[in-house]
Amino acid sequence: MVINRKEIARGKVAEIKNGFSAFAETQEVISLVKKMLEEENISVHIDETEKGCWFIPVKADE
């Protein structure tokens, strides 16, 4: 089975757009999500840990 990391990153960004937090484990997916969020100008709080990275959406009024 082939894992498409870009598709995984798109799914994470879609979760964030819907107001949910997203977690990514691999550096490749983390980098892709960061890039996609920056391109779409989406504000998030990023919490990086040893195990991965949480992307927590920031509300517009915060």
PDBQT receptor file of N, H, CA, C and O in Angstrom, charges set to zero:
ATOM      1  N   MET A   1       0.844  -1.177   0.000  1.00  0.00    +0.000 N 
ATOM      2  CA  MET A   1       0.000   0.000   0.000  1.00  0.00    +0.000 C 
ATOM      3  C   MET A   1       0.898   1.253   0.000  1.00  0.00    +0.000 C 
ATOM      4  O   MET A   1       1.828   1.357   0.800  1.00  0.00    +0.000 OA
ATOM      5  N   VAL A   2       0.616   2.173  -0.881  1.00  0.00    +0.000 N 
ATOM      6  H   VAL A   2      -0.139   2.089  -1.531  1.00  0.00    +0.000 HD
ATOM      7  CA  VAL A   2       1.375   3.413  -0.993  1.00  0.00    +0.000 C 
ATOM      8  C   VAL A   2       0.666   4.494  -0.181  1.00  0.00    +0.000 C 
ATOM      9  O   VAL A   2      -0.541   4.700  -0.308  1.00  0.00    +0.000 OA
ATOM     10  N   ILE A   3       1.439   5.174   0.649  1.00  0.00    +0.000 N 
ATOM     11  H   ILE A   3       2.419   5.007   0.752  1.00  0.00    +0.000 HD
ATOM     12  CA  ILE A   3       0.883   6.245   1.468  1.00  0.00    +0.000 C 
ATOM     13  C   ILE A   3       1.234   7.573   0.815  1.00  0.00    +0.000 C 
ATOM     14  O   ILE A   3       2.410   7.906   0.667  1.00  0.00    +0.000 OA
ATOM     15  N   ASN A   4       0.225   8.324   0.429  1.00  0.00    +0.000 N 
ATOM     16  H   ASN A   4      -0.730   8.054   0.550  1.00  0.00    +0.000 HD
ATOM     17  CA  ASN A   4       0.426   9.621  -0.199  1.00  0.00    +0.000 C 
ATOM     18  C   ASN A   4       0.456  10.689   0.894  1.00  0.00    +0.000 C 
ATOM     19  O   ASN A   4      -0.583  11.060   1.439  1.00  0.00    +0.000 OA
ATOM     20  N   ARG A   5       1.639  11.172   1.203  1.00  0.00    +0.000 N 
ATOM     21  H   ARG A   5       2.483  10.871   0.760  1.00  0.00    +0.000 HD
ATOM     22  CA  ARG A   5       1.793  12.132   2.294  1.00  0.00    +0.000 C 
ATOM     23  C   ARG A   5       1.115  13.472   2.002  1.00  0.00    +0.000 C 
ATOM     24  O   ARG A   5       0.639  14.134   2.924  1.00  0.00    +0.000 OA
ATOM     25  N   LYS A   6       1.065  13.874   0.745  1.00  0.00    +0.000 N 
ATOM     26  H   LYS A   6       1.452  13.336  -0.004  1.00  0.00    +0.000 HD
ATOM     27  CA  LYS A   6       0.368  15.115   0.398  1.00  0.00    +0.000 C 
ATOM     28  C   LYS A   6      -1.123  14.991   0.676  1.00  0.00    +0.000 C 
ATOM     29  O   LYS A   6      -1.755  15.944   1.133  1.00  0.00    +0.000 OA
ATOM     30  N   GLU A   7      -1.680  13.830   0.404  1.00  0.00    +0.000 N 
ATOM     31  H   GLU A   7      -1.167  13.056   0.033  1.00  0.00    +0.000 HD
ATOM     32  CA  GLU A   7      -3.106  13.608   0.668  1.00  0.00    +0.000 C 
ATOM     33  C   GLU A   7      -3.368  13.610   2.179  1.00  0.00    +0.000 C 
ATOM     34  O   GLU A   7      -4.384  14.133   2.637  1.00  0.00    +0.000 OA
ATOM     35  N   ILE A   8      -2.459  13.031   2.938  1.00  0.00    +0.000 N 
ATOM     36  H   ILE A   8      -1.634  12.606   2.566  1.00  0.00    +0.000 HD
ATOM     37  CA  ILE A   8      -2.586  13.049   4.397  1.00  0.00    +0.000 C 
ATOM     38  C   ILE A   8      -2.551  14.491   4.901  1.00  0.00    +0.000 C 
ATOM     39  O   ILE A   8      -3.359  14.875   5.746  1.00  0.00    +0.000 OA
ATOM     40  N   ALA A   9      -1.618  15.285   4.383  1.00  0.00    +0.000 N 
ATOM     41  H   ALA A   9      -0.962  14.973   3.697  1.00  0.00    +0.000 HD
ATOM     42  CA  ALA A   9      -1.500  16.694   4.781  1.00  0.00    +0.000 C 
ATOM     43  C   ALA A   9      -2.760  17.470   4.403  1.00  0.00    +0.000 C 
ATOM     44  O   ALA A   9      -3.234  18.291   5.188  1.00  0.00    +0.000 OA
ATOM     45  N   ARG A  10      -3.305  17.222   3.220  1.00  0.00    +0.000 N 
ATOM     46  H   ARG A  10      -2.920  16.555   2.583  1.00  0.00    +0.000 HD
ATOM     47  CA  ARG A  10      -4.553  17.897   2.812  1.00  0.00    +0.000 C 
ATOM     48  C   ARG A  10      -5.690  17.557   3.773  1.00  0.00    +0.000 C 
ATOM     49  O   ARG A  10      -6.507  18.416   4.105  1.00  0.00    +0.000 OA
ATOM     50  N   GLY A  11      -5.739  16.315   4.214  1.00  0.00    +0.000 N 
ATOM     51  H   GLY A  11      -5.075  15.617   3.945  1.00  0.00    +0.000 HD
ATOM     52  CA  GLY A  11      -6.765  15.895   5.175  1.00  0.00    +0.000 C 
ATOM     53  C   GLY A  11      -6.612  16.612   6.506  1.00  0.00    +0.000 C 
ATOM     54  O   GLY A  11      -7.603  17.015   7.116  1.00  0.00    +0.000 OA
ATOM     55  N   LYS A  12      -5.376  16.771   6.958  1.00  0.00    +0.000 N 
ATOM     56  H   LYS A  12      -4.571  16.443   6.463  1.00  0.00    +0.000 HD
ATOM     57  CA  LYS A  12      -5.118  17.489   8.211  1.00  0.00    +0.000 C 
ATOM     58  C   LYS A  12      -5.549  18.951   8.089  1.00  0.00    +0.000 C 
ATOM     59  O   LYS A  12      -6.160  19.496   9.008  1.00  0.00    +0.000 OA
ATOM     60  N   VAL A  13      -5.234  19.583   6.962  1.00  0.00    +0.000 N 
ATOM     61  H   VAL A  13      -4.737  19.140   6.215  1.00  0.00    +0.000 HD
ATOM     62  CA  VAL A  13      -5.613  20.980   6.743  1.00  0.00    +0.000 C 
ATOM     63  C   VAL A  13      -7.144  21.098   6.682  1.00  0.00    +0.000 C 
ATOM     64  O   VAL A  13      -7.704  22.070   7.190  1.00  0.00    +0.000 OA
ATOM     65  N   ALA A  14      -7.812  20.139   6.079  1.00  0.00    +0.000 N 
ATOM     66  H   ALA A  14      -7.357  19.350   5.666  1.00  0.00    +0.000 HD
ATOM     67  CA  ALA A  14      -9.277  20.149   6.028  1.00  0.00    +0.000 C 
ATOM     68  C   ALA A  14      -9.862  20.066   7.440  1.00  0.00    +0.000 C 
ATOM     69  O   ALA A  14     -10.839  20.750   7.745  1.00  0.00    +0.000 OA
ATOM     70  N   GLU A  15      -9.276  19.240   8.296  1.00  0.00    +0.000 N 
ATOM     71  H   GLU A  15      -8.482  18.685   8.049  1.00  0.00    +0.000 HD
ATOM     72  CA  GLU A  15      -9.727  19.144   9.693  1.00  0.00    +0.000 C 
ATOM     73  C   GLU A  15      -9.587  20.492  10.389  1.00  0.00    +0.000 C 
ATOM     74  O   GLU A  15     -10.489  20.926  11.106  1.00  0.00    +0.000 OA
ATOM     75  N   ILE A  16      -8.458  21.144  10.174  1.00  0.00    +0.000 N 
ATOM     76  H   ILE A  16      -7.726  20.791   9.591  1.00  0.00    +0.000 HD
ATOM     77  CA  ILE A  16      -8.200  22.442  10.800  1.00  0.00    +0.000 C 
ATOM     78  C   ILE A  16      -9.202  23.481  10.295  1.00  0.00    +0.000 C 
ATOM     79  O   ILE A  16      -9.714  24.276  11.083  1.00  0.00    +0.000 OA
ATOM     80  N   LYS A  17      -9.483  23.482   9.004  1.00  0.00    +0.000 N 
ATOM     81  H   LYS A  17      -9.067  22.836   8.364  1.00  0.00    +0.000 HD
ATOM     82  CA  LYS A  17     -10.456  24.417   8.431  1.00  0.00    +0.000 C 
ATOM     83  C   LYS A  17     -11.836  24.219   9.047  1.00  0.00    +0.000 C 
ATOM     84  O   LYS A  17     -12.610  25.169   9.161  1.00  0.00    +0.000 OA
ATOM     85  N   ASN A  18     -12.143  22.986   9.443  1.00  0.00    +0.000 N 
ATOM     86  H   ASN A  18     -11.514  22.214   9.351  1.00  0.00    +0.000 HD
ATOM     87  CA  ASN A  18     -13.432  22.687  10.062  1.00  0.00    +0.000 C 
ATOM     88  C   ASN A  18     -13.431  22.934  11.566  1.00  0.00    +0.000 C 
ATOM     89  O   ASN A  18     -14.405  22.617  12.250  1.00  0.00    +0.000 OA
ATOM     90  N   GLY A  19     -12.336  23.502  12.084  1.00  0.00    +0.000 N 
ATOM     91  H   GLY A  19     -11.545  23.760  11.528  1.00  0.00    +0.000 HD
ATOM     92  CA  GLY A  19     -12.279  23.875  13.491  1.00  0.00    +0.000 C 
ATOM     93  C   GLY A  19     -11.728  22.813  14.419  1.00  0.00    +0.000 C 
ATOM     94  O   GLY A  19     -11.783  22.972  15.638  1.00  0.00    +0.000 OA
ATOM     95  N   PHE A  20     -11.199  21.736  13.869  1.00  0.00    +0.000 N 
ATOM     96  H   PHE A  20     -11.155  21.607  12.878  1.00  0.00    +0.000 HD
ATOM     97  CA  PHE A  20     -10.654  20.654  14.681  1.00  0.00    +0.000 C 
ATOM     98  C   PHE A  20      -9.130  20.740  14.722  1.00  0.00    +0.000 C 
ATOM     99  O   PHE A  20      -8.501  21.252  13.796  1.00  0.00    +0.000 OA
ATOM    100  N   SER A  21      -8.553  20.236  15.797  1.00  0.00    +0.000 N 
ATOM    101  H   SER A  21      -9.064  19.819  16.549  1.00  0.00    +0.000 HD
ATOM    102  CA  SER A  21      -7.103  20.128  15.891  1.00  0.00    +0.000 C 
ATOM    103  C   SER A  21      -6.642  18.939  15.063  1.00  0.00    +0.000 C 
ATOM    104  O   SER A  21      -7.405  18.003  14.826  1.00  0.00    +0.000 OA
ATOM    105  N   ALA A  22      -5.397  18.982  14.627  1.00  0.00    +0.000 N 
ATOM    106  H   ALA A  22      -4.778  19.743  14.820  1.00  0.00    +0.000 HD
ATOM    107  CA  ALA A  22      -4.833  17.883  13.840  1.00  0.00    +0.000 C 
ATOM    108  C   ALA A  22      -3.445  17.552  14.382  1.00  0.00    +0.000 C 
ATOM    109  O   ALA A  22      -2.731  18.429  14.868  1.00  0.00    +0.000 OA
ATOM    110  N   PHE A  23      -3.076  16.281  14.290  1.00  0.00    +0.000 N 
ATOM    111  H   PHE A  23      -3.657  15.569  13.895  1.00  0.00    +0.000 HD
ATOM    112  CA  PHE A  23      -1.778  15.809  14.756  1.00  0.00    +0.000 C 
ATOM    113  C   PHE A  23      -1.039  15.147  13.609  1.00  0.00    +0.000 C 
ATOM    114  O   PHE A  23      -1.617  14.345  12.875  1.00  0.00    +0.000 OA
ATOM    115  N   ALA A  24       0.222  15.474  13.451  1.00  0.00    +0.000 N 
ATOM    116  H   ALA A  24       0.691  16.125  14.048  1.00  0.00    +0.000 HD
ATOM    117  CA  ALA A  24       1.065  14.849  12.436  1.00  0.00    +0.000 C 
ATOM    118  C   ALA A  24       2.314  14.304  13.117  1.00  0.00    +0.000 C 
ATOM    119  O   ALA A  24       2.884  14.945  14.000  1.00  0.00    +0.000 OA
ATOM    120  N   GLU A  25       2.733  13.108  12.694  1.00  0.00    +0.000 N 
ATOM    121  H   GLU A  25       2.271  12.587  11.977  1.00  0.00    +0.000 HD
ATOM    122  CA  GLU A  25       3.866  12.456  13.337  1.00  0.00    +0.000 C 
ATOM    123  C   GLU A  25       5.178  12.613  12.574  1.00  0.00    +0.000 C 
ATOM    124  O   GLU A  25       6.235  12.751  13.189  1.00  0.00    +0.000 OA
ATOM    125  N   THR A  26       5.124  12.593  11.256  1.00  0.00    +0.000 N 
ATOM    126  H   THR A  26       4.265  12.481  10.756  1.00  0.00    +0.000 HD
ATOM    127  CA  THR A  26       6.363  12.611  10.489  1.00  0.00    +0.000 C 
ATOM    128  C   THR A  26       6.748  14.035  10.089  1.00  0.00    +0.000 C 
ATOM    129  O   THR A  26       5.888  14.891   9.879  1.00  0.00    +0.000 OA
ATOM    130  N   GLN A  27       8.042  14.267   9.991  1.00  0.00    +0.000 N 
ATOM    131  H   GLN A  27       8.741  13.572  10.162  1.00  0.00    +0.000 HD
ATOM    132  CA  GLN A  27       8.537  15.596   9.641  1.00  0.00    +0.000 C 
ATOM    133  C   GLN A  27       8.065  16.014   8.248  1.00  0.00    +0.000 C 
ATOM    134  O   GLN A  27       7.806  17.193   8.010  1.00  0.00    +0.000 OA
ATOM    135  N   GLU A  28       7.953  15.065   7.340  1.00  0.00    +0.000 N 
ATOM    136  H   GLU A  28       8.163  14.106   7.534  1.00  0.00    +0.000 HD
ATOM    137  CA  GLU A  28       7.494  15.388   5.991  1.00  0.00    +0.000 C 
ATOM    138  C   GLU A  28       6.055  15.908   6.001  1.00  0.00    +0.000 C 
ATOM    139  O   GLU A  28       5.755  16.914   5.359  1.00  0.00    +0.000 OA
ATOM    140  N   VAL A  29       5.174  15.231   6.719  1.00  0.00    +0.000 N 
ATOM    141  H   VAL A  29       5.418  14.413   7.240  1.00  0.00    +0.000 HD
ATOM    142  CA  VAL A  29       3.771  15.664   6.790  1.00  0.00    +0.000 C 
ATOM    143  C   VAL A  29       3.672  16.988   7.548  1.00  0.00    +0.000 C 
ATOM    144  O   VAL A  29       2.901  17.866   7.161  1.00  0.00    +0.000 OA
ATOM    145  N   ILE A  30       4.437  17.135   8.610  1.00  0.00    +0.000 N 
ATOM    146  H   ILE A  30       5.064  16.422   8.924  1.00  0.00    +0.000 HD
ATOM    147  CA  ILE A  30       4.435  18.389   9.371  1.00  0.00    +0.000 C 
ATOM    148  C   ILE A  30       4.829  19.556   8.465  1.00  0.00    +0.000 C 
ATOM    149  O   ILE A  30       4.175  20.599   8.478  1.00  0.00    +0.000 OA
ATOM    150  N   SER A  31       5.886  19.385   7.687  1.00  0.00    +0.000 N 
ATOM    151  H   SER A  31       6.417  18.538   7.677  1.00  0.00    +0.000 HD
ATOM    152  CA  SER A  31       6.337  20.445   6.774  1.00  0.00    +0.000 C 
ATOM    153  C   SER A  31       5.278  20.769   5.727  1.00  0.00    +0.000 C 
ATOM    154  O   SER A  31       5.043  21.938   5.419  1.00  0.00    +0.000 OA
ATOM    155  N   LEU A  32       4.640  19.738   5.180  1.00  0.00    +0.000 N 
ATOM    156  H   LEU A  32       4.831  18.788   5.430  1.00  0.00    +0.000 HD
ATOM    157  CA  LEU A  32       3.599  19.964   4.176  1.00  0.00    +0.000 C 
ATOM    158  C   LEU A  32       2.408  20.714   4.769  1.00  0.00    +0.000 C 
ATOM    159  O   LEU A  32       1.874  21.629   4.142  1.00  0.00    +0.000 OA
ATOM    160  N   VAL A  33       1.995  20.330   5.969  1.00  0.00    +0.000 N 
ATOM    161  H   VAL A  33       2.429  19.587   6.478  1.00  0.00    +0.000 HD
ATOM    162  CA  VAL A  33       0.861  21.005   6.610  1.00  0.00    +0.000 C 
ATOM    163  C   VAL A  33       1.209  22.465   6.873  1.00  0.00    +0.000 C 
ATOM    164  O   VAL A  33       0.403  23.351   6.592  1.00  0.00    +0.000 OA
ATOM    165  N   LYS A  34       2.392  22.723   7.405  1.00  0.00    +0.000 N 
ATOM    166  H   LYS A  34       3.047  22.002   7.633  1.00  0.00    +0.000 HD
ATOM    167  CA  LYS A  34       2.817  24.104   7.660  1.00  0.00    +0.000 C 
ATOM    168  C   LYS A  34       2.793  24.929   6.382  1.00  0.00    +0.000 C 
ATOM    169  O   LYS A  34       2.327  26.069   6.380  1.00  0.00    +0.000 OA
ATOM    170  N   LYS A  35       3.293  24.356   5.303  1.00  0.00    +0.000 N 
ATOM    171  H   LYS A  35       3.671  23.430   5.305  1.00  0.00    +0.000 HD
ATOM    172  CA  LYS A  35       3.327  25.059   4.015  1.00  0.00    +0.000 C 
ATOM    173  C   LYS A  35       1.912  25.348   3.512  1.00  0.00    +0.000 C 
ATOM    174  O   LYS A  35       1.626  26.457   3.061  1.00  0.00    +0.000 OA
ATOM    175  N   MET A  36       1.034  24.356   3.590  1.00  0.00    +0.000 N 
ATOM    176  H   MET A  36       1.267  23.455   3.956  1.00  0.00    +0.000 HD
ATOM    177  CA  MET A  36      -0.345  24.541   3.122  1.00  0.00    +0.000 C 
ATOM    178  C   MET A  36      -1.077  25.586   3.960  1.00  0.00    +0.000 C 
ATOM    179  O   MET A  36      -1.821  26.404   3.419  1.00  0.00    +0.000 OA
ATOM    180  N   LEU A  37      -0.870  25.563   5.273  1.00  0.00    +0.000 N 
ATOM    181  H   LEU A  37      -0.265  24.899   5.712  1.00  0.00    +0.000 HD
ATOM    182  CA  LEU A  37      -1.512  26.543   6.148  1.00  0.00    +0.000 C 
ATOM    183  C   LEU A  37      -1.021  27.950   5.827  1.00  0.00    +0.000 C 
ATOM    184  O   LEU A  37      -1.807  28.897   5.809  1.00  0.00    +0.000 OA
ATOM    185  N   GLU A  38       0.264  28.082   5.578  1.00  0.00    +0.000 N 
ATOM    186  H   GLU A  38       0.902  27.313   5.593  1.00  0.00    +0.000 HD
ATOM    187  CA  GLU A  38       0.826  29.387   5.237  1.00  0.00    +0.000 C 
ATOM    188  C   GLU A  38       0.273  29.894   3.904  1.00  0.00    +0.000 C 
ATOM    189  O   GLU A  38      -0.066  31.070   3.776  1.00  0.00    +0.000 OA
ATOM    190  N   GLU A  39       0.182  29.004   2.911  1.00  0.00    +0.000 N 
ATOM    191  H   GLU A  39       0.457  28.048   3.015  1.00  0.00    +0.000 HD
ATOM    192  CA  GLU A  39      -0.337  29.384   1.597  1.00  0.00    +0.000 C 
ATOM    193  C   GLU A  39      -1.789  29.849   1.675  1.00  0.00    +0.000 C 
ATOM    194  O   GLU A  39      -2.201  30.746   0.939  1.00  0.00    +0.000 OA
ATOM    195  N   GLU A  40      -2.565  29.232   2.574  1.00  0.00    +0.000 N 
ATOM    196  H   GLU A  40      -2.230  28.503   3.171  1.00  0.00    +0.000 HD
ATOM    197  CA  GLU A  40      -3.987  29.578   2.703  1.00  0.00    +0.000 C 
ATOM    198  C   GLU A  40      -4.230  30.609   3.793  1.00  0.00    +0.000 C 
ATOM    199  O   GLU A  40      -5.374  30.969   4.071  1.00  0.00    +0.000 OA
ATOM    200  N   ASN A  41      -3.142  31.088   4.415  1.00  0.00    +0.000 N 
ATOM    201  H   ASN A  41      -2.213  30.795   4.189  1.00  0.00    +0.000 HD
ATOM    202  CA  ASN A  41      -3.228  32.121   5.449  1.00  0.00    +0.000 C 
ATOM    203  C   ASN A  41      -4.165  31.708   6.587  1.00  0.00    +0.000 C 
ATOM    204  O   ASN A  41      -5.031  32.479   7.002  1.00  0.00    +0.000 OA
ATOM    205  N   ILE A  42      -3.982  30.487   7.081  1.00  0.00    +0.000 N 
ATOM    206  H   ILE A  42      -3.279  29.861   6.744  1.00  0.00    +0.000 HD
ATOM    207  CA  ILE A  42      -4.791  29.953   8.172  1.00  0.00    +0.000 C 
ATOM    208  C   ILE A  42      -3.971  30.041   9.453  1.00  0.00    +0.000 C 
ATOM    209  O   ILE A  42      -2.846  29.545   9.509  1.00  0.00    +0.000 OA
ATOM    210  N   SER A  43      -4.534  30.672  10.483  1.00  0.00    +0.000 N 
ATOM    211  H   SER A  43      -5.448  31.075  10.438  1.00  0.00    +0.000 HD
ATOM    212  CA  SER A  43      -3.840  30.828  11.758  1.00  0.00    +0.000 C 
ATOM    213  C   SER A  43      -4.024  29.601  12.633  1.00  0.00    +0.000 C 
ATOM    214  O   SER A  43      -5.141  29.125  12.835  1.00  0.00    +0.000 OA
ATOM    215  N   VAL A  44      -2.917  29.101  13.146  1.00  0.00    +0.000 N 
ATOM    216  H   VAL A  44      -2.010  29.488  12.981  1.00  0.00    +0.000 HD
ATOM    217  CA  VAL A  44      -2.951  27.961  14.060  1.00  0.00    +0.000 C 
ATOM    218  C   VAL A  44      -1.910  28.160  15.155  1.00  0.00    +0.000 C 
ATOM    219  O   VAL A  44      -0.931  28.887  14.984  1.00  0.00    +0.000 OA
ATOM    220  N   HIS A  45      -2.147  27.501  16.274  1.00  0.00    +0.000 N 
ATOM    221  H   HIS A  45      -2.943  26.911  16.413  1.00  0.00    +0.000 HD
ATOM    222  CA  HIS A  45      -1.135  27.392  17.318  1.00  0.00    +0.000 C 
ATOM    223  C   HIS A  45      -0.434  26.071  17.053  1.00  0.00    +0.000 C 
ATOM    224  O   HIS A  45      -1.098  25.045  16.903  1.00  0.00    +0.000 OA
ATOM    225  N   ILE A  46       0.889  26.070  16.992  1.00  0.00    +0.000 N 
ATOM    226  H   ILE A  46       1.428  26.903  17.114  1.00  0.00    +0.000 HD
ATOM    227  CA  ILE A  46       1.645  24.852  16.714  1.00  0.00    +0.000 C 
ATOM    228  C   ILE A  46       2.354  24.414  17.989  1.00  0.00    +0.000 C 
ATOM    229  O   ILE A  46       3.133  25.163  18.578  1.00  0.00    +0.000 OA
ATOM    230  N   ASP A  47       2.065  23.186  18.398  1.00  0.00    +0.000 N 
ATOM    231  H   ASP A  47       1.432  22.577  17.919  1.00  0.00    +0.000 HD
ATOM    232  CA  ASP A  47       2.674  22.608  19.591  1.00  0.00    +0.000 C 
ATOM    233  C   ASP A  47       3.515  21.415  19.158  1.00  0.00    +0.000 C 
ATOM    234  O   ASP A  47       2.992  20.330  18.904  1.00  0.00    +0.000 OA
ATOM    235  N   GLU A  48       4.829  21.630  19.075  1.00  0.00    +0.000 N 
ATOM    236  H   GLU A  48       5.255  22.511  19.281  1.00  0.00    +0.000 HD
ATOM    237  CA  GLU A  48       5.736  20.566  18.630  1.00  0.00    +0.000 C 
ATOM    238  C   GLU A  48       6.258  19.784  19.831  1.00  0.00    +0.000 C 
ATOM    239  O   GLU A  48       6.703  20.365  20.820  1.00  0.00    +0.000 OA
ATOM    240  N   THR A  49       6.197  18.459  19.729  1.00  0.00    +0.000 N 
ATOM    241  H   THR A  49       5.836  17.987  18.924  1.00  0.00    +0.000 HD
ATOM    242  CA  THR A  49       6.679  17.577  20.777  1.00  0.00    +0.000 C 
ATOM    243  C   THR A  49       7.678  16.591  20.180  1.00  0.00    +0.000 C 
ATOM    244  O   THR A  49       7.952  16.623  18.980  1.00  0.00    +0.000 OA
ATOM    245  N   GLU A  50       8.212  15.729  21.014  1.00  0.00    +0.000 N 
ATOM    246  H   GLU A  50       7.990  15.703  21.988  1.00  0.00    +0.000 HD
ATOM    247  CA  GLU A  50       9.125  14.693  20.528  1.00  0.00    +0.000 C 
ATOM    248  C   GLU A  50       8.405  13.686  19.638  1.00  0.00    +0.000 C 
ATOM    249  O   GLU A  50       9.013  13.100  18.743  1.00  0.00    +0.000 OA
ATOM    250  N   LYS A  51       7.136  13.487  19.877  1.00  0.00    +0.000 N 
ATOM    251  H   LYS A  51       6.642  13.963  20.605  1.00  0.00    +0.000 HD
ATOM    252  CA  LYS A  51       6.357  12.474  19.159  1.00  0.00    +0.000 C 
ATOM    253  C   LYS A  51       5.713  12.988  17.881  1.00  0.00    +0.000 C 
ATOM    254  O   LYS A  51       5.317  12.191  17.031  1.00  0.00    +0.000 OA
ATOM    255  N   GLY A  52       5.600  14.312  17.728  1.00  0.00    +0.000 N 
ATOM    256  H   GLY A  52       5.922  14.960  18.419  1.00  0.00    +0.000 HD
ATOM    257  CA  GLY A  52       4.943  14.871  16.552  1.00  0.00    +0.000 C 
ATOM    258  C   GLY A  52       4.562  16.323  16.778  1.00  0.00    +0.000 C 
ATOM    259  O   GLY A  52       5.177  17.031  17.576  1.00  0.00    +0.000 OA
ATOM    260  N   CYS A  53       3.542  16.746  16.065  1.00  0.00    +0.000 N 
ATOM    261  H   CYS A  53       3.042  16.172  15.418  1.00  0.00    +0.000 HD
ATOM    262  CA  CYS A  53       3.171  18.159  16.083  1.00  0.00    +0.000 C 
ATOM    263  C   CYS A  53       1.651  18.315  16.072  1.00  0.00    +0.000 C 
ATOM    264  O   CYS A  53       0.963  17.739  15.229  1.00  0.00    +0.000 OA
ATOM    265  N   TRP A  54       1.137  19.103  17.022  1.00  0.00    +0.000 N 
ATOM    266  H   TRP A  54       1.696  19.571  17.707  1.00  0.00    +0.000 HD
ATOM    267  CA  TRP A  54      -0.285  19.437  17.061  1.00  0.00    +0.000 C 
ATOM    268  C   TRP A  54      -0.496  20.766  16.363  1.00  0.00    +0.000 C 
ATOM    269  O   TRP A  54       0.264  21.712  16.567  1.00  0.00    +0.000 OA
ATOM    270  N   PHE A  55      -1.523  20.832  15.548  1.00  0.00    +0.000 N 
ATOM    271  H   PHE A  55      -2.140  20.063  15.383  1.00  0.00    +0.000 HD
ATOM    272  CA  PHE A  55      -1.951  22.069  14.907  1.00  0.00    +0.000 C 
ATOM    273  C   PHE A  55      -3.330  22.398  15.471  1.00  0.00    +0.000 C 
ATOM    274  O   PHE A  55      -4.298  21.678  15.228  1.00  0.00    +0.000 OA
ATOM    275  N   ILE A  56      -3.406  23.482  16.219  1.00  0.00    +0.000 N 
ATOM    276  H   ILE A  56      -2.620  24.067  16.417  1.00  0.00    +0.000 HD
ATOM    277  CA  ILE A  56      -4.643  23.858  16.900  1.00  0.00    +0.000 C 
ATOM    278  C   ILE A  56      -5.148  25.157  16.265  1.00  0.00    +0.000 C 
ATOM    279  O   ILE A  56      -4.454  26.173  16.305  1.00  0.00    +0.000 OA
ATOM    280  N   PRO A  57      -6.356  25.132  15.675  1.00  0.00    +0.000 N 
ATOM    281  CA  PRO A  57      -6.856  26.324  15.005  1.00  0.00    +0.000 C 
ATOM    282  C   PRO A  57      -7.054  27.486  15.983  1.00  0.00    +0.000 C 
ATOM    283  O   PRO A  57      -7.442  27.292  17.135  1.00  0.00    +0.000 OA
ATOM    284  N   VAL A  58      -6.779  28.686  15.495  1.00  0.00    +0.000 N 
ATOM    285  H   VAL A  58      -6.464  28.843  14.559  1.00  0.00    +0.000 HD
ATOM    286  CA  VAL A  58      -6.969  29.900  16.282  1.00  0.00    +0.000 C 
ATOM    287  C   VAL A  58      -8.212  30.590  15.758  1.00  0.00    +0.000 C 
ATOM    288  O   VAL A  58      -8.352  30.833  14.559  1.00  0.00    +0.000 OA
ATOM    289  N   LYS A  59      -9.114  30.903  16.679  1.00  0.00    +0.000 N 
ATOM    290  H   LYS A  59      -9.000  30.706  17.653  1.00  0.00    +0.000 HD
ATOM    291  CA  LYS A  59     -10.341  31.575  16.276  1.00  0.00    +0.000 C 
ATOM    292  C   LYS A  59     -10.025  32.997  15.801  1.00  0.00    +0.000 C 
ATOM    293  O   LYS A  59      -9.052  33.605  16.248  1.00  0.00    +0.000 OA
ATOM    294  N   ALA A  60     -10.836  33.508  14.911  1.00  0.00    +0.000 N 
ATOM    295  H   ALA A  60     -11.626  33.014  14.548  1.00  0.00    +0.000 HD
ATOM    296  CA  ALA A  60     -10.606  34.827  14.305  1.00  0.00    +0.000 C 
ATOM    297  C   ALA A  60     -10.578  35.939  15.336  1.00  0.00    +0.000 C 
ATOM    298  O   ALA A  60      -9.849  36.915  15.157  1.00  0.00    +0.000 OA
ATOM    299  N   ASP A  61     -11.355  35.823  16.421  1.00  0.00    +0.000 N 
ATOM    300  H   ASP A  61     -11.946  35.030  16.567  1.00  0.00    +0.000 HD
ATOM    301  CA  ASP A  61     -11.434  36.879  17.412  1.00  0.00    +0.000 C 
ATOM    302  C   ASP A  61     -10.348  36.772  18.482  1.00  0.00    +0.000 C 
ATOM    303  O   ASP A  61     -10.319  37.596  19.396  1.00  0.00    +0.000 OA
ATOM    304  N   GLU A  62      -9.452  35.780  18.397  1.00  0.00    +0.000 N 
ATOM    305  H   GLU A  62      -9.475  35.111  17.654  1.00  0.00    +0.000 HD
ATOM    306  CA  GLU A  62      -8.377  35.622  19.383  1.00  0.00    +0.000 C 
ATOM    307  C   GLU A  62      -7.117  36.343  18.942  1.00  0.00    +0.000 C 
ATOM    308  O   GLU A  62      -6.111  36.317  19.651  1.00  0.00    +0.000 OA
TER     309      GLU A  62
